[in-house]
Amino acid sequence: MIEGFVIRRAVEADVALILAFIRKLAAYERLADELEVTEERLRQTLFRESRGAEVIIGEYHRTPVAFALFFHNYSTFLGKPGIYIEDLYVDEPYRRKGFGFAMLQHIVRLAKERDCGRVEWAVLDWNEPAIRFYESLGARAMSDWTIYRLNGPSLDRLAEGNRTGAEPI
């Protein structure tokens, strides 16, 4: 462990901090124009009874320097839950100092405590530093799988039953 580095579970009072980290991550990933999240939406989805995800904050000498957001998924092949890491972000001045490793290790330990069968995440294909880091830990890219996403108008159309252009399967 890094002296002076503490990882703690986020609390509702951290909503503004979480949003600030999300904005920094979006800028780093060149996706800031896709942000729709608000403090109120975070409060409702992260800190109410039926929360959608968990957040941890990494503090170095009481200064927040990293955050991770993750949630449980399920593997039918393993018959066990897993953890999916949606976001793991370390502020620029604190990168390559072991904070990202400590955050990931914390989540992996939670997965083991919860009897999860795996931990998964996605990495942008241009993010070479992250790819090298994850591969150095023994993680492997799932190149035989392609992630699909429905959102915005496509999500709305399908929810309404509109199959325009869809071929039967």
ABEGO torsion letter per residue (X at the ends): XBBGBBBBBBBAAAAAAAAAAAAAAAAAAGAAAABABBAAAAAAAAABABBABBBBBBBBGGBBABBBBBBBBBBAAAGBBBBBBABBBBBAAABGAGAAAAAAAAAAAAAAAAGBABBBBBBBAABAAAAAAAAAAGBBBBAABBBBBBBEAAAAAAAAGBABGBBBX
